[in-house]
Amino acid sequence: MRIYKDHLILSGSKVKEALLLLNELSQDAILFVVNQEDKLIGALTDGDVRRGLIKGFTIDSYIDEIIQDNPRYITKGENNLAKIIEYREGDFRIVPVVDENHKVVNVINFRNIRSYLPIDAVIMAGGRGQRLQPLTDSKPKPLLKVGDKAIMEHNLDRLTLFGIDDFWVSVKYLGEQIETHFGKGNDKNIKIEYVWESEPLGTIGAVSKINNFEHDYILVTNSDLLTNIDYEQFFLEFIKQDADLAVLTIPYQVSIPYAVLETNNGLVKSFKEKPTYTYYSNGGIYLMKKEMLKYIPEDIFFNATDLMEELIKNNLKVISYPFVGYWLDVGKHEDFEKAQKDINYIKFK
């Protein structure tokens, strides 16, 4: 994977140097001109160089004389999704991301990702995985392979496909292996920090230990899920409904093979012939506003369902996001075996 700094060139460089870099970038040929502090100054393409040469500049001229000095960019930490969709649909494939000081901190490429969501992601990976013993006796469940890569890596790659690049991973059981496997995320052009649980803190309690989130929206997910969820649509629905917390839900249909009577005080009022009822189960993926974190107590066992109950009790808006795509909780041996078969034909890109 190309790192974002491959697209950066220092102000004061010569056209010849820019041409060499553009040639290496091949179909991704665009450079972003920065100063010594990596602050964005302009952009440069093959077309800019060609027009400069026509005007009489040479390969020994300085690039500052031919750059575009008002390039498009995204500001990290802001809810820029409307702008991102506009760029993507307008065929602006490669866009720099700057921080509040206008320093380039990333470059997004819509050939490789679908979106750039303003979300921090927390992956809960501290469980023992007892139901998958003996497979988990010497390896943590998140590192068990499904197809050619670890379960958690499928999760991580799905999230990065939608431009999420700030991650926290909660670890406990054999967590050193997880930290060694994924490192700081440099090879995926993302940032990973680790949250160590000295005692089990439930399905969301470890989030209370994080105080340096980058964005105003937090996604928390179990590490052992296999899914092809569209995270952009999830986020858009969350924003549309002005929710405080959204939970991914999986619909289950229950068919009754007989007529069901509807009664009142023993009197039959009506009946339904062989009805089918739809129920929604917790899918283990949660999206919330950052201010909801104050409802998670520090350093005690606390589940995501406890958080939902607390928010509902405080009259905050908790919504269900029904999902009908592929979703599998790899919790038992039969789930693990199913995942090995499904991975060959489920579309995850």
Order of alpha helices (4+ residues) and beta strands (2+ residues): beta-alpha-beta-beta-alpha-beta-alpha-beta-beta-beta-beta-beta-alpha-beta-alpha-beta-beta-beta-alpha-beta-beta-beta-beta-alpha-beta-beta-alpha
